[in-house]
Amino acid sequence: MGMNVATGGGGGGRRRGARRPVMAEINVTPMVDVMLVLLIIFMVAAPLLTTSIDIDLPVARGGNQIQSNSPPLTLSVKRTGGTCNSQVELYLGDSPIAASELEAKMKAIRETRSETDNVVYLRGDKDVCYTDMMKLLGNIRTAGFKANIVIVPEQGG
């Protein structure tokens, strides 16, 4: 009936033992599909991994006290009201000092001290803004001192 049998050298048939040539191209479509799926998964999952954590920085453990013959230079900061960058009182040692006079006074103190005695202890009230503390750290470094931030040790153990 309508059966076509190819013989010998006739049109289009293959020999029984012949194989197709190996394809030398790489198909990247499945790899692109997998990468796009992974990208979507990470884009959805990344915002879920961030959390906001409430912390209380002034309480900590550890640290060693430095023993020195002279009393350390201490800069204390106390927030008196308002929001960040507004109302803070500064005390150099036990005496109050204006923020505008701080850097000049610290440079004068630095000139009278020895090279080994160049540490200022910065004591910040728990309510003082981070911005205010960073500004004071910058002033301390500009005056030529190294700064240590004083923390309250954790109670009970």
Backbone as ProteinMPNN parsed JSONL, in Angstrom:
{"seq_chain_A": "MGMNVATGGGGGGRRRGARRPVMAEINVTPMVDVMLVLLIIFMVAAPLLTTSIDIDLPVARGGNQIQSNSPPLTLSVKRTGGTCNSQVELYLGDSPIAASELEAKMKAIRETRSETDNVVYLRGDKDVCYTDMMKLLGNIRTAGFKANIVIVPEQGG", "coords_chain_A": {"N_chain_A": [[0.812, -1.145, 0.0], [0.909, 2.01, 0.798], [3.694, 2.1, 1.356], [6.99, 3.015, 1.71], [10.104, 2.051, 0.923], [13.442, 2.525, 1.481], [16.278, 1.92, -0.387], [19.647, 0.969, -0.617], [21.539, 3.307, -2.249], [19.566, 5.144, -2.606], [17.143, 7.822, -2.236], [17.336, 9.591, 0.664], [17.265, 7.719, 2.829], [18.704, 6.122, 5.783], [21.594, 4.355, 6.794], [21.636, 1.476, 8.817], [23.582, 1.374, 10.972], [24.659, 3.935, 11.239], [25.357, 6.955, 13.0], [24.068, 10.017, 14.381], [25.782, 13.145, 14.004], [27.665, 14.608, 16.718], [26.292, 17.196, 18.672], [27.693, 20.335, 18.891], [27.051, 22.629, 20.26], [26.206, 24.638, 23.11], [23.409, 24.515, 25.121], [21.955, 27.095, 26.629], [19.57, 27.901, 27.655], [18.101, 26.395, 29.706], [19.78, 26.957, 31.896], [19.586, 29.751, 32.125], [16.896, 29.972, 32.779], [16.855, 28.739, 35.337], [18.536, 30.507, 36.741], [17.04, 32.887, 36.643], [14.795, 32.144, 38.155], [16.053, 31.721, 40.658], [16.933, 34.337, 41.128], [14.511, 35.708, 41.434], [13.546, 34.421, 43.737], [15.492, 35.216, 45.661], [15.102, 37.979, 45.566], [12.572, 38.221, 46.645], [12.937, 37.047, 49.156], [14.956, 38.536, 50.473], [14.074, 41.077, 51.691], [12.637, 39.997, 53.807], [14.502, 39.001, 55.542], [15.676, 41.051, 56.957], [15.603, 42.579, 60.107], [14.368, 44.646, 62.727], [16.065, 45.548, 65.591], [15.815, 46.17, 68.983], [18.112, 47.81, 70.994], [20.265, 48.404, 73.83], [22.758, 50.327, 74.287], [24.577, 51.43, 76.369], [25.159, 49.521, 78.412], [27.481, 47.032, 79.207], [29.918, 44.34, 79.231], [33.206, 43.422, 80.435], [36.525, 44.53, 79.462], [39.448, 46.369, 80.419], [40.804, 48.269, 83.074], [42.867, 51.092, 82.821], [45.81, 51.708, 84.486], [47.108, 54.588, 85.878], [49.256, 57.276, 86.909], [48.452, 59.958, 86.872], [45.319, 61.746, 87.022], [42.7, 60.761, 84.785], [41.674, 62.479, 81.775], [38.447, 63.526, 81.422], [35.541, 63.721, 79.494], [32.32, 64.635, 79.779], [28.965, 64.142, 78.73], [25.74, 65.38, 78.697], [22.349, 65.166, 78.057], [20.037, 67.726, 77.98], [17.552, 68.353, 77.073], [15.073, 68.533, 74.424], [15.438, 67.403, 70.994], [17.576, 65.288, 68.971], [20.823, 66.701, 68.372], [20.405, 69.099, 69.752], [20.08, 70.202, 72.697], [22.64, 69.87, 74.8], [24.771, 69.377, 77.596], [28.146, 69.973, 78.309], [30.909, 68.698, 80.082], [34.131, 69.145, 81.105], [36.212, 67.285, 82.76], [35.229, 68.138, 85.904], [34.151, 70.583, 85.455], [31.856, 72.732, 83.797], [31.688, 73.33, 80.248], [31.565, 75.272, 77.276], [30.398, 74.274, 74.058], [31.596, 75.505, 71.887], [34.082, 76.278, 72.846], [35.39, 73.948, 73.337], [37.198, 72.439, 71.595], [39.475, 74.127, 71.325], [40.308, 74.354, 73.987], [40.898, 71.695, 74.59], [43.04, 71.238, 72.852], [44.934, 72.911, 74.006], [45.269, 71.635, 76.463], [46.312, 69.24, 75.538], [48.87, 69.977, 74.688], [50.2, 70.293, 77.076], [50.393, 67.798, 78.158], [51.995, 64.546, 78.409], [53.307, 62.313, 75.847], [52.469, 59.701, 76.254], [50.229, 59.981, 77.781], [47.648, 60.443, 76.463], [44.854, 60.035, 76.324], [41.381, 60.414, 76.286], [38.523, 60.083, 78.221], [35.318, 59.489, 77.277], [32.233, 60.143, 78.448], [29.009, 59.411, 77.999], [25.64, 60.323, 78.426], [22.821, 58.154, 78.673], [20.717, 58.993, 77.119], [21.766, 60.67, 75.209], [22.179, 61.668, 71.867], [23.396, 59.715, 69.124], [24.618, 61.135, 67.076], [25.57, 63.445, 68.36], [27.524, 62.318, 70.014], [29.324, 61.316, 68.1], [30.212, 63.665, 66.92], [31.606, 64.776, 69.071], [33.578, 62.823, 69.416], [34.986, 63.261, 67.058], [35.96, 65.863, 67.584], [37.663, 65.299, 69.726], [39.578, 63.651, 68.49], [40.616, 65.486, 66.64], [41.855, 67.257, 68.333], [44.056, 65.802, 69.054], [43.984, 63.66, 70.774], [43.377, 60.28, 71.895], [40.365, 58.4, 72.068], [38.317, 56.928, 74.543], [35.325, 55.328, 75.136], [33.263, 55.452, 77.876], [31.531, 52.994, 79.606], [28.762, 51.603, 81.442], [29.231, 48.951, 83.628], [27.675, 45.735, 83.391], [25.324, 44.715, 85.782], [25.285, 42.207, 88.33], [26.618, 39.957, 87.317]], "CA_chain_A": [[0.0, 0.0, 0.0], [1.692, 3.214, 0.635], [4.915, 1.982, 2.116], [8.145, 3.409, 0.939], [11.301, 1.449, 1.481], [14.64, 3.081, 0.861], [17.281, 0.899, -0.628], [20.991, 1.311, -1.035], [21.942, 4.688, -2.404], [18.399, 5.916, -2.968], [16.891, 9.111, -1.623], [17.016, 10.007, 2.012], [17.306, 6.74, 3.904], [19.979, 5.988, 6.486], [22.017, 2.988, 7.067], [21.27, 1.066, 10.144], [24.628, 1.593, 11.964], [25.158, 5.315, 11.24], [24.895, 7.804, 14.101], [24.037, 11.454, 14.084], [26.979, 13.824, 14.523], [27.517, 15.198, 18.044], [25.979, 18.616, 18.606], [28.781, 21.031, 19.571], [26.552, 23.861, 20.832], [25.719, 24.532, 24.483], [22.075, 25.075, 25.273], [21.975, 27.866, 27.872], [18.209, 28.259, 28.054], [17.748, 25.899, 31.039], [20.565, 27.653, 32.912], [18.996, 31.075, 32.278], [15.643, 29.783, 33.499], [17.17, 28.474, 36.741], [19.078, 31.73, 37.329], [15.943, 33.839, 36.832], [14.004, 31.677, 39.295], [16.825, 32.027, 41.866], [16.922, 35.784, 41.315], [13.197, 36.071, 41.974], [13.486, 33.911, 45.108], [16.305, 36.079, 46.516], [14.481, 39.301, 45.64], [11.427, 38.133, 47.557], [13.362, 36.641, 50.494], [15.885, 39.488, 51.091], [13.44, 41.98, 52.66], [12.146, 39.249, 54.965], [15.614, 38.667, 56.426], [16.059, 42.2, 57.774], [14.753, 42.787, 61.271], [14.789, 45.765, 63.57], [16.382, 45.037, 66.917], [15.969, 47.193, 70.008], [19.32, 47.577, 71.777], [20.585, 49.38, 74.866], [24.206, 50.337, 74.162], [25.48, 51.776, 77.466], [25.476, 48.433, 79.337], [28.357, 46.043, 78.584], [30.848, 43.621, 80.094], [34.59, 43.295, 79.991], [37.385, 45.697, 79.416], [40.433, 46.513, 81.486], [41.067, 49.636, 83.458], [44.262, 51.474, 82.648], [46.35, 52.3, 85.702], [47.968, 55.713, 85.567], [49.521, 58.122, 88.067], [47.688, 61.194, 86.779], [43.898, 61.502, 86.789], [42.393, 60.81, 83.355], [40.866, 63.571, 81.27], [37.112, 62.996, 81.173], [34.571, 64.607, 78.874], [30.985, 64.101, 80.044], [27.922, 64.725, 77.901], [24.424, 65.154, 79.281], [21.274, 65.784, 77.28], [19.166, 68.488, 78.877], [16.211, 68.452, 76.513], [14.976, 68.635, 72.979], [15.707, 66.212, 70.197], [18.989, 65.155, 68.611], [21.552, 67.903, 67.957], [19.823, 70.326, 70.29], [20.53, 70.719, 73.974], [23.517, 69.005, 75.585], [25.734, 70.054, 78.458], [29.465, 69.342, 78.267], [31.731, 68.891, 81.271], [35.515, 68.704, 80.959], [36.489, 66.995, 84.156], [34.033, 68.475, 86.671], [33.711, 71.947, 85.156], [31.104, 72.863, 82.541], [32.393, 74.004, 79.167], [30.738, 75.513, 76.091], [30.795, 73.452, 72.911], [32.464, 76.288, 71.007], [35.411, 76.376, 73.453], [35.903, 72.615, 73.652], [38.351, 72.013, 70.798], [40.641, 74.955, 71.663], [40.744, 74.012, 75.333], [41.508, 70.366, 74.55], [44.36, 71.375, 72.213], [45.828, 73.494, 75.009], [45.566, 70.569, 77.435], [47.161, 68.236, 74.851], [50.246, 70.481, 74.65], [50.817, 70.177, 78.404], [50.471, 66.393, 78.574], [53.037, 63.732, 77.769], [52.864, 61.527, 74.69], [51.806, 58.474, 76.708], [48.994, 60.336, 78.481], [46.849, 61.129, 75.455], [43.551, 59.375, 76.237], [40.236, 61.111, 76.868], [37.392, 59.202, 78.487], [34.076, 60.144, 76.888], [31.101, 59.579, 79.169], [27.777, 59.924, 77.418], [24.375, 59.96, 79.033], [22.097, 57.151, 77.902], [19.778, 59.661, 76.23], [22.466, 61.522, 74.245], [22.071, 61.144, 70.499], [24.591, 59.16, 68.498], [25.248, 62.201, 66.292], [26.322, 64.294, 69.273], [28.705, 61.568, 70.452], [30.273, 61.234, 66.993], [30.828, 64.992, 66.784], [32.583, 64.924, 70.151], [34.718, 61.956, 69.087], [35.754, 63.987, 66.043], [36.679, 66.949, 68.255], [38.735, 64.691, 70.528], [40.627, 63.217, 67.552], [41.22, 66.684, 66.072], [42.72, 67.858, 69.355], [45.249, 64.978, 69.19], [43.794, 62.636, 71.786], [42.656, 59.042, 71.596], [39.13, 58.423, 72.85], [37.698, 55.721, 75.075], [33.96, 55.595, 75.57], [33.029, 54.82, 79.171], [30.241, 52.31, 79.683], [28.415, 51.103, 82.766], [29.28, 47.485, 83.608], [26.422, 45.032, 83.66], [25.218, 44.336, 87.179], [24.831, 40.869, 88.673], [27.242, 38.838, 86.842]], "C_chain_A": [[0.871, 1.228, 0.0], [2.99, 3.18, 1.392], [6.113, 2.25, 1.238], [9.381, 2.833, 1.605], [12.497, 1.989, 0.736], [15.663, 1.977, 0.714], [18.582, 1.531, -1.056], [21.282, 2.79, -1.076], [20.787, 5.596, -2.728], [18.139, 7.067, -2.013], [16.493, 9.116, -0.162], [17.089, 8.981, 3.104], [18.67, 6.669, 4.557], [20.339, 4.535, 6.63], [21.767, 2.698, 8.524], [22.323, 1.409, 11.19], [25.107, 3.038, 12.053], [24.546, 6.117, 12.397], [24.88, 9.246, 13.66], [25.306, 12.102, 14.62], [26.66, 14.495, 15.876], [27.261, 16.702, 17.891], [27.004, 19.377, 19.457], [28.317, 22.351, 20.199], [26.051, 23.605, 22.251], [24.359, 25.212, 24.552], [22.002, 25.774, 26.625], [20.573, 28.222, 28.367], [17.827, 27.677, 29.411], [18.523, 26.61, 32.163], [19.991, 29.05, 33.167], [17.686, 30.978, 33.051], [15.887, 29.567, 34.992], [17.686, 29.745, 37.416], [17.977, 32.771, 37.556], [15.051, 33.438, 38.002], [14.734, 31.972, 40.6], [16.83, 33.523, 42.157], [15.601, 36.236, 41.928], [13.069, 35.614, 43.418], [14.273, 34.819, 46.039], [15.704, 37.479, 46.633], [13.287, 39.305, 46.59], [11.895, 37.876, 48.982], [14.229, 37.688, 51.187], [15.2, 40.471, 52.045], [12.932, 41.266, 53.91], [13.244, 38.948, 55.971], [16.036, 39.83, 57.309], [15.067, 42.363, 58.909], [15.249, 44.01, 62.017], [14.925, 45.248, 64.988], [16.525, 46.213, 67.861], [17.184, 46.854, 70.856], [19.506, 48.687, 72.788], [22.098, 49.403, 74.991], [25.003, 50.602, 75.425], [25.862, 50.643, 78.405], [26.321, 47.394, 78.613], [29.23, 45.382, 79.633], [32.256, 43.733, 79.56], [35.346, 44.6, 80.006], [38.321, 45.744, 80.611], [40.613, 47.981, 81.806], [42.559, 49.907, 83.314], [44.718, 52.171, 83.929], [47.325, 53.399, 85.324], [48.14, 56.552, 86.821], [48.686, 59.398, 88.048], [46.208, 60.875, 86.555], [43.576, 61.626, 85.303], [41.542, 62.029, 83.011], [39.519, 62.992, 80.849], [36.229, 64.077, 80.577], [33.201, 63.965, 79.049], [29.956, 64.875, 79.236], [26.578, 64.365, 78.525], [23.385, 65.876, 78.441], [20.315, 66.465, 78.242], [17.762, 68.631, 78.333], [16.251, 68.512, 75.011], [15.227, 67.307, 72.298], [17.198, 66.146, 69.901], [19.548, 66.49, 68.127], [20.967, 69.18, 68.563], [20.495, 70.731, 71.588], [21.332, 69.671, 74.726], [24.42, 69.888, 76.433], [27.031, 69.271, 78.416], [30.217, 69.682, 79.541], [33.115, 68.331, 80.99], [36.043, 68.531, 82.369], [35.212, 67.219, 84.934], [33.476, 69.848, 86.328], [32.946, 71.999, 83.833], [31.895, 73.67, 81.518], [31.436, 74.169, 77.993], [31.271, 74.692, 74.926], [31.745, 74.204, 71.986], [33.893, 76.383, 71.541], [36.113, 75.022, 73.594], [37.187, 72.283, 72.899], [39.606, 72.806, 71.152], [41.189, 74.588, 73.042], [41.422, 72.639, 75.361], [42.877, 70.4, 73.872], [45.37, 71.956, 73.195], [46.208, 72.453, 76.067], [46.511, 69.542, 76.823], [48.627, 68.68, 74.827], [50.95, 70.334, 75.987], [51.014, 68.73, 78.839], [51.567, 65.654, 77.818], [52.429, 62.913, 76.634], [52.12, 60.262, 75.112], [50.464, 58.756, 77.371], [48.074, 61.106, 77.532], [45.485, 60.474, 75.242], [42.505, 60.239, 76.931], [39.12, 60.088, 77.042], [36.108, 59.979, 78.215], [32.92, 59.418, 77.561], [29.842, 60.213, 78.617], [26.571, 59.418, 78.172], [23.65, 58.983, 78.104], [21.183, 57.792, 76.861], [20.445, 60.556, 75.19], [22.414, 60.859, 72.873], [23.436, 60.683, 69.978], [25.349, 60.235, 67.722], [26.092, 63.101, 67.176], [27.608, 63.603, 69.724], [29.753, 61.5, 69.34], [30.952, 62.578, 66.749], [31.899, 65.194, 67.857], [33.801, 64.031, 69.924], [35.599, 62.613, 68.034], [36.555, 65.131, 66.646], [37.855, 66.419, 69.066], [39.896, 64.281, 69.623], [41.346, 64.425, 66.937], [42.191, 67.332, 67.053], [43.977, 67.022, 69.6], [45.158, 63.914, 70.262], [43.229, 61.368, 71.172], [41.444, 59.024, 72.513], [38.744, 57.02, 73.292], [36.316, 56.099, 75.545], [33.715, 54.784, 76.833], [31.632, 54.24, 79.166], [30.01, 51.848, 81.108], [28.46, 49.584, 82.725], [27.94, 46.889, 83.967], [26.414, 44.537, 85.095], [24.789, 42.877, 87.323], [25.462, 39.741, 87.887], [27.81, 38.47, 85.646]], "O_chain_A": [[1.6, 1.361, -0.983], [3.35, 4.172, 2.024], [6.203, 1.733, 0.125], [9.648, 3.131, 2.769], [12.562, 1.922, -0.492], [15.867, 1.186, 1.635], [18.594, 2.525, -1.781], [21.272, 3.457, -0.041], [21.015, 6.746, -3.102], [18.89, 7.243, -1.054], [15.398, 8.675, 0.186], [16.979, 9.362, 4.269], [19.671, 7.093, 3.98], [19.499, 3.636, 6.592], [21.698, 3.607, 9.353], [21.911, 1.737, 12.302], [25.932, 3.328, 12.92], [23.368, 5.965, 12.721], [25.564, 9.649, 12.719], [25.851, 11.63, 15.618], [25.522, 14.893, 16.129], [27.913, 17.385, 17.1], [27.157, 19.075, 20.64], [29.164, 23.129, 20.638], [25.545, 22.527, 22.565], [24.189, 26.343, 24.097], [21.989, 25.11, 27.661], [20.445, 28.81, 29.441], [17.264, 28.409, 30.226], [17.985, 26.835, 33.247], [19.922, 29.484, 34.317], [17.405, 31.828, 33.896], [15.194, 30.155, 35.822], [17.309, 30.03, 38.553], [17.992, 33.465, 38.573], [14.599, 34.297, 38.758], [14.11, 32.427, 41.559], [16.74, 33.928, 43.316], [15.587, 37.06, 42.842], [12.534, 36.35, 44.248], [13.777, 35.167, 47.111], [15.791, 38.1, 47.692], [13.032, 40.304, 47.263], [11.321, 38.421, 49.925], [14.237, 37.724, 52.418], [15.718, 40.684, 53.141], [12.814, 41.886, 54.967], [12.954, 38.668, 57.135], [16.699, 39.612, 58.323], [13.854, 42.296, 58.71], [16.426, 44.36, 61.938], [14.025, 44.597, 65.519], [17.27, 47.152, 67.579], [17.287, 45.745, 71.38], [18.97, 49.783, 72.625], [22.671, 48.593, 75.72], [26.079, 50.017, 75.553], [26.83, 50.794, 79.15], [25.945, 46.921, 77.541], [29.273, 45.816, 80.784], [32.479, 44.086, 78.402], [34.869, 45.625, 80.495], [38.012, 45.218, 81.68], [40.578, 48.832, 80.917], [43.397, 49.066, 83.64], [44.078, 53.115, 84.392], [48.255, 53.178, 84.547], [47.277, 56.547, 87.699], [48.258, 59.87, 89.101], [45.879, 59.847, 85.963], [44.117, 62.501, 84.627], [40.793, 62.54, 83.843], [39.455, 62.081, 80.023], [36.17, 65.199, 81.08], [32.949, 62.878, 78.529], [30.053, 66.091, 79.076], [26.312, 63.204, 78.839], [23.528, 67.064, 78.15], [19.84, 65.855, 79.2], [16.857, 69.003, 79.08], [17.319, 68.538, 74.399], [15.23, 66.246, 72.922], [17.99, 66.864, 70.51], [18.829, 67.302, 67.545], [21.033, 70.239, 67.938], [21.416, 71.548, 71.563], [20.773, 68.698, 75.232], [24.783, 70.997, 76.039], [27.02, 68.041, 78.481], [30.168, 70.815, 80.02], [33.248, 67.151, 80.667], [36.29, 69.505, 83.08], [34.205, 66.565, 84.664], [32.434, 70.24, 86.854], [33.354, 71.37, 82.856], [32.662, 74.567, 81.867], [30.595, 73.305, 77.746], [32.474, 74.449, 74.833], [32.613, 73.591, 71.364], [34.826, 76.554, 70.756], [37.295, 74.965, 73.932], [38.171, 71.88, 73.518], [40.687, 72.23, 71.268], [42.403, 74.521, 73.232], [42.407, 72.446, 76.073], [43.781, 69.667, 74.274], [46.53, 71.543, 73.216], [47.355, 72.41, 76.51], [47.404, 69.031, 77.499], [49.527, 67.847, 74.935], [52.178, 70.257, 76.029], [51.738, 68.471, 79.801], [52.004, 66.072, 76.746], [51.21, 62.832, 76.483], [51.231, 59.803, 74.396], [49.644, 57.848, 77.506], [47.761, 62.273, 77.768], [45.015, 60.371, 74.109], [42.729, 60.732, 78.036], [38.814, 59.324, 76.127], [35.845, 61.002, 78.848], [32.657, 58.246, 77.291], [29.634, 61.419, 78.754], [26.483, 58.24, 78.516], [23.856, 59.0, 76.891], [20.907, 57.185, 75.826], [19.751, 61.148, 74.363], [22.584, 59.646, 72.745], [24.48, 61.212, 70.36], [26.579, 60.244, 67.71], [27.201, 63.483, 66.8], [28.66, 64.237, 69.806], [30.948, 61.615, 69.614], [32.134, 62.625, 66.409], [32.974, 65.725, 67.574], [34.929, 64.435, 70.207], [36.825, 62.53, 68.109], [37.704, 65.349, 66.265], [38.923, 67.03, 69.087], [41.057, 64.532, 69.944], [42.56, 64.382, 66.737], [43.217, 67.885, 66.656], [44.884, 67.485, 70.291], [46.175, 63.32, 70.624], [42.676, 61.383, 70.072], [41.489, 59.571, 73.614], [38.831, 56.06, 72.527], [36.146, 57.08, 76.27], [33.935, 53.573, 76.855], [30.67, 54.902, 78.776], [30.952, 51.717, 81.889], [27.802, 48.975, 81.882], [27.17, 47.458, 84.742], [27.412, 43.991, 85.565], [24.01, 42.376, 86.512], [24.883, 38.658, 87.802], [28.312, 37.353, 85.519]]}, "name": "protein", "num_of_chains": 1, "seq": "MGMNVATGGGGGGRRRGARRPVMAEINVTPMVDVMLVLLIIFMVAAPLLTTSIDIDLPVARGGNQIQSNSPPLTLSVKRTGGTCNSQVELYLGDSPIAASELEAKMKAIRETRSETDNVVYLRGDKDVCYTDMMKLLGNIRTAGFKANIVIVPEQGG"}
